[in-house]
């Protein structure tokens, strides 16, 4: 992504991404009507899709400090925000096994660059 690129909208599900793309490609005077119709449709009443561990790790990496460190509190906060029902320690232990992070202290990990 270029440095001058602007994030217009963040979508947590493919259904919401579909909605936002459809609305962006619709004339402004029709957007409100399209949004209300699409939100009433069955595809938006489904349970939110689960977020992948890879996506969570990408998001955690973006929250890490300059030296690529992240704390258990920050990990748990993101997991709670994304409604992931796994303890931060268990999630990060799996990341350790996969070689993505290394534990540098109790409750603190560092990402490999």
C-alpha positions in Angstrom: 0.0 0.0 0.0 1.3 3.4 -0.9 2.0 5.9 1.9 -0.5 8.4 0.6 -3.3 5.7 0.4 -6.3 6.4 2.5 -8.2 3.8 4.5 -11.9 4.6 3.8 -13.6 1.8 5.6 -12.6 -1.3 7.6 -14.8 -4.4 7.2 -14.7 -7.4 9.5 -16.6 -9.8 7.2 -16.7 -10.4 3.5 -20.5 -9.6 3.5 -19.7 -6.1 4.9 -16.9 -5.6 2.3 -19.4 -6.6 -0.4 -21.9 -4.0 1.0 -19.3 -1.2 1.1 -18.0 -1.9 -2.4 -21.6 -2.0 -3.8 -22.4 1.3 -2.1 -19.2 3.0 -3.2 -20.0 2.0 -6.8 -23.6 3.4 -6.6 -24.6 7.0 -7.4 -24.8 9.1 -4.2 -28.6 9.7 -4.4 -29.3 5.9 -4.3 -26.8 4.9 -1.6 -29.1 5.2 1.4 -31.8 3.1 -0.3 -29.3 0.4 -1.4 -27.7 0.2 2.1 -31.1 -0.3 3.8 -32.2 -3.0 1.3 -28.9 -4.8 1.5 -28.8 -4.7 5.3 -32.3 -6.2 5.3 -31.2 -9.1 3.1 -30.5 -12.6 4.6 -26.7 -12.5 4.0 -26.3 -9.7 6.6 -28.3 -11.5 9.3 -25.8 -14.4 9.5 -23.4 -14.8 12.3 -20.1 -12.8 11.8 -17.4 -14.9 10.1 -14.6 -16.1 12.3 -11.4 -14.1 11.9 -8.3 -16.2 11.0 -5.3 -16.6 13.3 -3.2 -15.2 10.5 -5.3 -12.0 10.3 -5.2 -11.7 14.1 -1.4 -12.0 14.1 -1.2 -9.3 11.4 -3.3 -7.0 13.5 -1.2 -7.8 16.6 2.0 -7.1 14.7 0.6 -3.6 13.7 -0.1 -3.0 17.4 3.4 -4.0 18.5 6.0 -1.4 19.7 8.8 -0.2 17.4 11.0 -3.1 18.7 8.2 -5.6 17.7 7.1 -6.4 21.2 3.6 -6.9 22.4 2.2 -7.6 25.9 -0.4 -10.1 27.1 -2.8 -7.3 27.9 -2.7 -6.0 24.3 -3.2 -9.5 22.9 -6.1 -10.2 25.2 -7.6 -6.8 24.5 -7.6 -7.5 20.7 -8.9 -11.1 21.2 -11.8 -9.7 23.3 -12.5 -7.0 20.8 -12.7 -9.6 18.0 -14.8 -11.9 20.3 -12.2 -14.7 20.1 -12.7 -17.0 23.0 -9.1 -18.2 23.6 -6.7 -16.9 26.3 -3.9 -14.7 25.1 -1.3 -17.0 26.4 -2.7 -20.0 24.5 -2.9 -18.0 21.3 0.6 -16.7 21.6 2.0 -20.1 22.6 0.7 -21.4 19.2 2.4 -18.4 17.5 5.6 -19.4 19.3 5.3 -23.0 18.1 4.8 -21.7 14.5 7.9 -19.5 14.8 6.1 -16.2 14.5 7.0 -14.8 17.9 9.4 -15.5 20.7 8.6 -15.0 24.4 11.0 -12.4 25.8 9.5 -12.2 29.3 6.4 -13.4 31.2 3.4 -11.9 29.3 5.6 -10.3 26.6 6.4 -11.5 23.1 8.5 -10.2 20.2 7.6 -10.7 16.6 10.2 -12.0 14.2 10.5 -9.5 11.3 
